[in-house]
Amino acid sequence: MKKEELVEIFSNLHPEDTAGGMTGEVHLNDGTVIKTDSIRVDMDGGRIILSEKSSLMYETNKRNWIQELIFYQNKKRQSA
């Protein structure tokens, strides 16, 4: 998927689909499925970062997403 495609999907979401939690799933080659709520979209780096609950990066990844959201909101206010 390209960034442009992701932006298009998010910009055209039905209102029902814009609220609530998100769960990321990683399906490994051995059949293991890892689910997590530690999801961060890094548009600069072109990555979606998922951190497993037992990993050292779990809480950091969640906090970094909050920082991304704050950055976006501040940028939006400055341009208004």
All heavy atoms as an XYZ file, in Angstrom:
642
protein
N       0.845     -1.177      0.000
C       0.000      0.000      0.000
C       0.890      1.240      0.000
O       1.917      1.277      0.660
C      -0.900     -0.026      1.232
C      -1.735      1.216      1.394
S      -2.891      1.115      2.760
C      -4.327      0.573      1.865
N       0.475      2.234     -0.707
C       1.201      3.504     -0.756
C       0.569      4.495      0.219
O      -0.603      4.377      0.571
C       1.151      4.082     -2.164
C       1.888      3.246     -3.174
C       1.801      3.895     -4.533
C       2.541      3.039     -5.547
N       2.482      3.614     -6.882
N       1.358      5.489      0.622
C       0.850      6.524      1.531
C      -0.395      7.195      0.964
O      -1.361      7.447      1.679
C       1.911      7.593      1.781
C       3.100      7.147      2.571
C       4.037      8.341      2.724
C       5.390      7.972      3.189
N       6.255      9.149      3.340
N      -0.363      7.489     -0.332
C      -1.481      8.171     -0.966
C      -2.774      7.364     -0.822
O      -3.858      7.916     -0.626
C      -1.195      8.405     -2.457
C      -0.015      9.290     -2.737
C       1.315      8.542     -2.805
O       1.371      7.315     -2.538
O       2.324      9.188     -3.104
N      -2.645      6.035     -0.934
C      -3.818      5.174     -0.813
C      -4.360      5.183      0.615
O      -5.568      5.224      0.826
C      -3.455      3.748     -1.239
C      -3.083      3.661     -2.713
C      -2.396      2.364     -3.089
O      -1.703      1.755     -2.249
O      -2.559      1.953     -4.247
N      -3.459      5.169      1.584
C      -3.883      5.208      2.983
C      -4.580      6.526      3.301
O      -5.632      6.545      3.942
C      -2.676      5.005      3.902
C      -2.963      4.853      5.382
C      -3.840      3.633      5.645
C      -1.651      4.728      6.149
N      -4.022      7.623      2.832
C      -4.635      8.945      3.044
C      -6.015      8.985      2.395
O      -6.973      9.478      2.993
C      -3.725     10.068      2.491
C      -4.448     11.401      2.465
C      -2.452     10.164      3.315
N      -6.147      8.434      1.206
C      -7.443      8.406      0.509
C      -8.473      7.625      1.322
O      -9.615      8.072      1.495
C      -7.286      7.760     -0.872
C      -8.585      7.478     -1.557
C      -8.827      8.356     -2.767
O      -7.907      9.047     -3.213
O      -9.963      8.349     -3.240
N      -8.087      6.471      1.821
C      -9.013      5.654      2.617
C      -9.466      6.419      3.849
O     -10.658      6.503      4.147
C      -8.356      4.321      3.020
C      -8.228      3.408      1.795
C      -9.148      3.625      4.122
C      -7.366      2.193      2.025
N      -8.514      6.997      4.589
C      -8.867      7.700      5.824
C      -9.679      8.962      5.558
O     -10.525      9.331      6.364
C      -7.625      8.050      6.640
C      -7.043      6.869      7.368
C      -5.683      6.645      7.361
C      -7.843      5.993      8.070
C      -5.146      5.565      8.045
C      -7.322      4.918      8.748
C      -5.967      4.700      8.736
N      -9.459      9.624      4.452
C     -10.186     10.865      4.187
C     -11.619     10.612      3.724
O     -12.430     11.528      3.725
C      -9.441     11.722      3.161
O      -9.401     11.072      1.915
N     -11.928      9.380      3.356
C     -13.269      9.067      2.863
C     -14.005      8.058      3.742
O     -14.908      7.374      3.274
C     -13.189      8.524      1.426
C     -12.754      9.590      0.451
O     -13.320     10.672      0.430
N     -11.735      9.306     -0.327
N     -13.660      7.991      5.010
C     -14.314      7.056      5.917
C     -15.754      7.468      6.211
O     -16.057      8.656      6.310
C     -13.557      6.981      7.248
C     -12.240      6.234      7.251
C     -11.579      6.370      8.621
C     -12.423      4.772      6.904
N     -16.601      6.488      6.358
C     -17.974      6.724      6.808
C     -17.896      7.195      8.257
O     -17.049      6.719      9.027
C     -18.780      5.423      6.702
C     -20.229      5.610      6.947
N     -20.761      5.670      8.216
C     -21.272      5.778      6.089
C     -22.064      5.843      8.129
N     -22.402      5.917      6.852
N     -18.745      8.135      8.693
C     -18.683      8.642     10.067
C     -18.674      7.557     11.146
O     -18.014      7.700     12.167
C     -19.928      9.529     10.172
C     -20.164      9.998      8.776
C     -19.756      8.835      7.897
N     -19.383      6.457     10.914
C     -19.388      5.360     11.888
C     -18.002      4.757     12.091
O     -17.714      4.186     13.139
C     -20.324      4.232     11.421
C     -21.775      4.567     11.388
C     -22.594      3.415     10.815
O     -22.017      2.423     10.321
O     -23.824      3.513     10.855
N     -17.158      4.862     11.077
C     -15.845      4.223     11.106
C     -14.741      5.132     11.655
O     -13.571      4.756     11.632
C     -15.454      3.767      9.699
C     -16.408      2.723      9.149
O     -17.000      1.976      9.949
O     -16.555      2.656      7.915
N     -15.114      6.304     12.161
C     -14.088      7.254     12.611
C     -13.912      7.289     14.121
O     -13.105      8.065     14.623
C     -14.404      8.675     12.114
O     -15.660      9.078     12.657
C     -14.437      8.741     10.593
N     -14.637      6.466     14.870
C     -14.523      6.460     16.329
C     -14.349      5.030     16.822
O     -14.754      4.074     16.159
C     -15.768      7.083     16.959
N     -13.725      4.903     17.988
C     -13.546      3.590     18.582
C     -12.102      3.140     18.535
O     -11.238      3.815     17.984
N     -11.850      2.005     19.127
C     -10.496      1.471     19.208
C     -10.052      0.779     17.933
O     -10.862      0.473     17.053
N      -8.758      0.560     17.861
C      -8.160     -0.157     16.731
C      -7.293     -1.274     17.293
O      -6.645     -1.101     18.318
C      -7.250      0.759     15.899
C      -7.947      1.818     15.119
S      -8.532      1.282     13.504
C      -7.089      0.686     12.711
N      -7.283     -2.389     16.600
C      -6.406     -3.495     16.942
C      -5.593     -3.832     15.710
O      -6.138     -3.954     14.613
C      -7.224     -4.738     17.366
O      -8.018     -4.392     18.490
C      -6.316     -5.895     17.727
N      -4.295     -3.965     15.899
C      -3.429     -4.401     14.820
C      -3.201     -5.892     14.926
O      -3.143     -6.437     16.029
N      -3.100     -6.559     13.784
C      -2.825     -7.983     13.761
C      -1.616     -8.241     12.881
O      -1.526     -7.697     11.774
C      -4.011     -8.774     13.208
C      -5.232     -8.746     14.076
C      -6.337     -9.654     13.539
O      -6.141    -10.355     12.527
O      -7.416     -9.641     14.140
N      -0.731     -9.085     13.374
C       0.419     -9.531     12.596
C       0.283    -11.038     12.461
O       0.176    -11.752     13.454
C       1.756     -9.180     13.280
C       2.923     -9.672     12.448
C       1.856     -7.683     13.521
N       0.265    -11.523     11.227
C       0.148    -12.951     10.950
C       1.518    -13.465     10.524
O       2.017    -13.096      9.462
C      -0.887    -13.189      9.847
C      -2.267    -12.748     10.238
N      -3.220    -13.634     10.658
C      -2.826    -11.517     10.314
C      -4.324    -12.976     10.961
N      -4.112    -11.682     10.755
N       2.112    -14.305     11.367
C       3.453    -14.824     11.118
C       3.411    -16.100     10.285
O       2.386    -16.783     10.205
C       4.169    -15.074     12.442
C       4.309    -13.853     13.367
C       5.004    -14.245     14.668
C       5.063    -12.725     12.674
N       4.539    -16.421      9.697
C       4.668    -17.578      8.824
C       4.287    -18.887      9.511
O       3.748    -19.785      8.886
C       6.109    -17.648      8.303
C       6.280    -18.683      7.226
O       5.444    -18.804      6.340
N       7.355    -19.431      7.305
N       4.546    -18.998     10.804
C       4.260    -20.247     11.526
C       2.801    -20.347     11.981
O       2.421    -21.267     12.696
C       5.191    -20.410     12.722
C       4.968    -19.369     13.812
O       4.076    -18.510     13.666
O       5.696    -19.408     14.820
N       1.961    -19.386     11.572
C       0.551    -19.413     11.938
C       0.226    -18.593     13.173
O      -0.942    -18.420     13.510
N       1.242    -18.085     13.857
C       1.025    -17.256     15.035
C       0.373    -15.937     14.623
O       0.745    -15.346     13.612
C       2.365    -16.951     15.747
O       2.986    -18.176     16.097
C       2.170    -16.096     16.969
N      -0.603    -15.517     15.403
C      -1.243    -14.219     15.188
C      -0.999    -13.383     16.436
O      -1.325    -13.793     17.541
C      -2.762    -14.354     14.933
C      -3.402    -12.978     14.773
C      -3.027    -15.213     13.711
N      -0.392    -12.228     16.256
C      -0.130    -11.301     17.354
C      -1.091    -10.132     17.190
O      -1.165     -9.526     16.123
C       1.326    -10.810     17.328
C       2.292    -11.982     17.464
C       1.557     -9.776     18.423
C       3.731    -11.620     17.167
N      -1.842     -9.839     18.260
C      -2.772     -8.705     18.241
C      -2.287     -7.667     19.234
O      -1.790     -8.010     20.303
C      -4.180     -9.166     18.607
C      -4.776    -10.120     17.591
C      -6.182    -10.504     17.942
C      -6.742    -11.460     16.904
N      -8.146    -11.764     17.137
N      -2.445     -6.394     18.875
C      -1.987     -5.324     19.748
C      -2.802     -4.060     19.524
O      -3.356     -3.850     18.448
C      -0.493     -5.024     19.522
O      -0.073     -4.015     20.440
C      -0.218     -4.540     18.106
N      -2.858     -3.231     20.572
C      -3.472     -1.915     20.434
C      -2.399     -0.832     20.392
O      -2.698      0.346     20.414
C      -4.471     -1.646     21.553
C      -3.835     -1.572     22.924
O      -2.670     -1.994     23.086
O      -4.488     -1.091     23.856
N      -1.130     -1.244     20.340
C      -0.017     -0.300     20.235
C       0.329     -0.151     18.754
O       1.139     -0.878     18.204
C       1.188     -0.813     21.033
O       2.260      0.095     20.943
N      -0.347      0.803     18.124
C      -0.239      1.021     16.679
C       0.166      2.469     16.440
O      -0.397      3.384     17.034
C      -1.597      0.775     15.984
C      -2.111     -0.623     16.298
C      -1.499      1.021     14.484
C      -3.565     -0.820     15.921
N       1.142      2.650     15.583
C       1.540      4.022     15.235
C       1.763      4.112     13.736
O       2.416      3.260     13.146
C       2.810      4.419     15.965
C       3.250      5.844     15.660
C       4.291      6.346     16.635
N       5.527      5.632     16.604
C       6.618      6.016     15.947
N       6.607      7.132     15.244
N       7.717      5.303     15.991
N       1.207      5.128     13.123
C       1.419      5.386     11.702
C       2.491      6.464     11.605
O       2.300      7.584     12.077
C       0.116      5.840     11.008
C       0.370      6.155      9.547
C      -0.961      4.783     11.162
N       3.618      6.113     11.030
C       4.738      7.035     10.848
C       4.771      7.428      9.377
O       5.347      6.728      8.547
C       6.036      6.343     11.263
C       7.274      7.158     10.956
O       7.155      8.378     10.717
O       8.376      6.581     10.937
N       4.086      8.515      9.046
C       3.984      8.919      7.646
C       5.330      9.368      7.084
O       5.615      9.110      5.923
C       2.938     10.015      7.477
C       1.518      9.557      7.762
S       0.967      8.192      6.725
C       0.510      9.064      5.235
N       6.163     10.026      7.907
C       7.483     10.442      7.426
C       8.296      9.236      6.971
O       8.928      9.261      5.920
C       8.271     11.179      8.512
C       7.694     12.542      8.837
O       6.908     13.063      8.029
O       8.019     13.072      9.907
N       8.283      8.191      7.785
C       9.065      6.998      7.483
C       8.339      5.987      6.627
O       8.908      4.996      6.190
N       7.041      6.218      6.384
C       6.269      5.293      5.571
C       6.088      3.940      6.247
O       6.177      2.902      5.605
N       5.836      3.963      7.567
C       5.714      2.710      8.306
C       4.464      2.715      9.170
O       4.026      3.759      9.634
C       6.910      2.519      9.257
C       8.247      2.570      8.580
C       9.375      2.486      9.581
N       9.371      3.659     10.463
C      10.057      3.737     11.587
N      10.792      2.722     11.998
N      10.015      4.828     12.328
N       3.920      1.529      9.377
C       2.922      1.309     10.415
C       3.628      0.426     11.429
O       4.074     -0.670     11.102
C       1.643      0.646      9.873
C       0.966      1.584      8.868
C       0.704      0.282     11.017
C      -0.246      1.008      8.198
N       3.757      0.932     12.646
C       4.538      0.255     13.676
C       3.587     -0.372     14.685
O       2.741      0.320     15.253
C       5.494      1.245     14.367
C       6.383      1.917     13.315
C       6.319      0.535     15.437
C       7.121      3.126     13.823
N       3.721     -1.664     14.882
C       2.920     -2.412     15.846
C       3.873     -2.972     16.892
O       4.904     -3.539     16.539
C       2.192     -3.566     15.150
C       1.290     -3.131     14.007
C       1.526     -3.975     12.796
C      -0.135     -3.232     14.451
N       3.529     -2.819     18.151
C       4.370     -3.346     19.229
C       3.567     -4.308     20.087
O       2.492     -3.965     20.580
C       4.915     -2.214     20.104
O       5.761     -1.383     19.350
N       4.107     -5.483     20.255
C       3.463     -6.499     21.080
C       3.455     -6.060     22.540
O       4.389     -5.410     23.011
C       4.231     -7.814     20.928
C       3.600     -8.984     21.605
C       4.386    -10.269     21.390
O       5.604    -10.212     21.119
O       3.770    -11.327     21.514
N       2.401     -6.415     23.269
C       2.233     -5.968     24.647
C       3.429     -6.311     25.531
O       3.796     -5.541     26.406
C       0.952     -6.558     25.238
C       0.470     -5.828     26.458
C      -0.956     -6.196     26.794
C      -1.563     -5.071     27.609
N      -2.991     -5.108     27.646
N       4.068     -7.440     25.303
C       5.198     -7.845     26.144
C       6.533     -7.236     25.695
O       7.552     -7.447     26.335
C       5.321     -9.373     26.160
O       5.564     -9.862     24.849
N       6.536     -6.446     24.624
C       7.795     -5.867     24.137
C       8.162     -4.610     24.913
O       7.315     -3.958     25.525
C       7.693     -5.529     22.651
O       6.955     -4.340     22.459
N       9.426     -4.267     24.870
C       9.912     -3.053     25.531
C       9.369     -1.785     24.874
O       9.308     -0.739     25.500
C      11.441     -3.022     25.524
C      12.137     -4.130     26.321
C      13.644     -4.050     26.122
C      11.773     -4.062     27.786
N       8.962     -1.869     23.617
C       8.506     -0.697     22.875
C       7.002     -0.454     22.966
O       6.508      0.532     22.440
C       8.890     -0.840     21.391
C      10.367     -0.680     21.127
S      11.008      0.920     21.660
C      10.111      2.026     20.592
N       6.261     -1.327     23.628
C       4.800     -1.236     23.653
C       4.318      0.140     24.120
O       3.606      0.839     23.404
C       4.225     -2.345     24.538
C       2.723     -2.297     24.672
C       1.910     -2.805     23.663
C       2.115     -1.744     25.785
C       0.531     -2.769     23.781
C       0.738     -1.705     25.912
C      -0.049     -2.219     24.904
O      -1.407     -2.173     25.008
N       4.687      0.553     25.312
C       4.218      1.833     25.863
C       4.808      3.011     25.097
O       4.107      4.000     24.845
C       4.540      1.936     27.353
C       3.693      1.033     28.228
C       2.198      1.334     28.160
O       1.802      2.485     27.911
O       1.417      0.385     28.364
N       6.064      2.923     24.725
C       6.705      4.005     23.962
C       5.991      4.221     22.642
O       5.731      5.358     22.239
C       8.189      3.686     23.711
O       8.843      3.543     24.966
C       8.874      4.769     22.898
N       5.664      3.139     21.968
C       4.966      3.239     20.690
C       3.607      3.909     20.856
O       3.224      4.759     20.060
C       4.804      1.842     20.070
C       4.431      1.898     18.613
O       5.028      2.614     17.831
N       3.433      1.122     18.237
N       2.880      3.554     21.909
C       1.578      4.182     22.164
C       1.743      5.672     22.454
O       0.978      6.493     21.958
C       0.867      3.486     23.330
C       0.330      2.122     22.966
C      -0.437      1.501     24.096
C      -1.841      2.044     24.086
N      -2.781      1.277     24.888
N       2.744      6.030     23.258
C       2.973      7.454     23.563
C       3.391      8.220     22.317
O       2.995      9.367     22.129
C       4.038      7.599     24.652
C       3.525      7.349     26.042
C       4.530      7.782     27.089
N       5.856      7.243     26.886
C       6.302      6.093     27.389
N       5.513      5.342     28.118
N       7.534      5.700     27.158
N       4.209      7.616     21.470
C       4.650      8.293     20.250
C       3.473      8.605     19.337
O       3.454      9.632     18.664
C       5.691      7.467     19.509
C       7.048      7.530     20.162
O       7.303      8.365     21.027
N       7.928      6.641     19.770
N       2.471      7.732     19.305
C       1.297      8.007     18.492
C       0.553      9.220     19.031
O       0.086     10.072     18.278
C       0.374      6.791     18.434
C      -0.919      7.129     17.748
C      -2.152      7.116     18.297
C      -1.089      7.591     16.415
N      -3.090      7.529     17.380
C      -2.456      7.836     16.207
C      -0.227      7.847     15.364
C      -2.975      8.293     14.998
C      -0.748      8.310     14.171
C      -2.088      8.521     13.991
N       0.465      9.330     20.347
C      -0.186     10.489     20.953
C       0.567     11.762     20.562
O      -0.037     12.772     20.224
C      -0.271     10.331     22.488
C      -1.251      9.203     22.834
C      -0.694     11.631     23.156
C      -1.179      8.737     24.273
N       1.895     11.705     20.559
C       2.698     12.860     20.150
C       2.440     13.222     18.686
O       2.389     14.393     18.330
C       4.191     12.591     20.383
C       4.581     12.568     21.843
C       4.224     13.862     22.559
O       4.425     14.956     22.061
N       3.651     13.726     23.743
N       2.290     12.207     17.829
C       1.974     12.462     16.421
C       0.640     13.212     16.309
O       0.504     14.152     15.534
C       1.879     11.147     15.636
C       3.157     10.373     15.527
C       4.012     10.797     14.360
O       3.542     11.555     13.491
O       5.171     10.365     14.326
N      -0.338     12.800     17.096
C      -1.656     13.430     17.077
C      -1.582     14.869     17.573
O      -2.160     15.782     16.972
C      -2.635     12.618     17.927
C      -4.091     13.050     17.904
C      -4.646     13.044     16.491
C      -4.912     12.149     18.803
N      -0.840     15.113     18.641
C      -0.664     16.475     19.167
C       0.016     17.352     18.125
O      -0.388     18.493     17.889
C       0.126     16.450     20.488
C      -0.729     15.812     21.593
C       0.583     17.851     20.894
C       0.048     15.477     22.858
N       1.055     16.815     17.466
C       1.761     17.561     16.424
C       0.794     17.953     15.310
O       0.767     19.099     14.857
C       2.918     16.729     15.866
C       3.612     17.364     14.706
C       4.477     18.432     14.895
C       3.398     16.905     13.419
C       5.112     19.032     13.818
C       4.024     17.495     12.337
C       4.886     18.558     12.541
N      -0.044     17.011     14.885
C      -1.008     17.276     13.822
C      -2.002     18.358     14.245
O      -2.292     19.283     13.494
C      -1.747     15.988     13.438
C      -2.921     16.240     12.530
C      -2.739     16.511     11.183
C      -4.220     16.232     13.026
C      -3.815     16.768     10.344
C      -5.306     16.482     12.197
C      -5.092     16.754     10.858
O      -6.157     17.014     10.042
N      -2.520     18.251     15.482
C      -3.500     19.235     15.952
C      -2.878     20.619     16.058
O      -3.521     21.614     15.699
C      -4.076     18.786     17.292
C      -4.980     17.585     17.166
C      -5.376     16.985     18.515
O      -4.741     17.227     19.523
N      -6.407     16.172     18.502
N      -1.645     20.720     16.545
C      -0.965     22.013     16.626
C      -0.727     22.597     15.242
O      -0.909     23.801     15.026
C       0.362     21.881     17.379
C       0.157     21.672     18.857
O      -0.892     22.001     19.418
N       1.158     21.121     19.505
N      -0.343     21.767     14.300
C      -0.101     22.224     12.926
C      -1.407     22.738     12.309
O      -1.424     23.755     11.634
C       0.473     21.073     12.104
C       0.922     21.461     10.733
C       1.567     20.282     10.054
C       1.985     20.642      8.652
N       2.557     19.511      7.932
N      -2.496     22.036     12.599
C      -3.804     22.425     12.062
C      -4.221     23.785     12.629
O      -4.730     24.640     11.909
C      -4.828     21.349     12.434
C      -6.164     21.496     11.779
C      -7.049     20.303     12.120
C      -8.432     20.485     11.582
N      -9.308     19.368     11.929
N      -3.987     24.009     13.926
C      -4.341     25.293     14.563
C      -3.511     26.438     13.999
O      -4.010     27.538     13.833
C      -4.121     25.207     16.074
C      -5.190     24.432     16.779
C      -5.017     24.502     18.293
N      -5.685     23.390     18.890
C      -5.131     22.475     19.667
N      -3.862     22.563     19.975
N      -5.826     21.484     20.137
N      -2.224     26.193     13.731
C      -1.351     27.240     13.200
C      -1.769     27.685     11.806
O      -1.618     28.841     11.457
C       0.103     26.743     13.171
C       0.707     26.616     14.545
C       2.092     25.990     14.493
O       2.552     25.553     13.449
N       2.743     25.936     15.630
N      -2.314     26.747     11.019
C      -2.702     27.122      9.656
C      -4.091     27.757      9.608
O      -4.494     28.271      8.577
C      -2.652     25.893      8.754
O      -3.601     24.924      9.157
N      -4.825     27.722     10.717
C      -6.188     28.296     10.737
C      -6.165     29.791     10.957
O      -5.271     30.433     11.300
C      -7.007     27.637     11.835
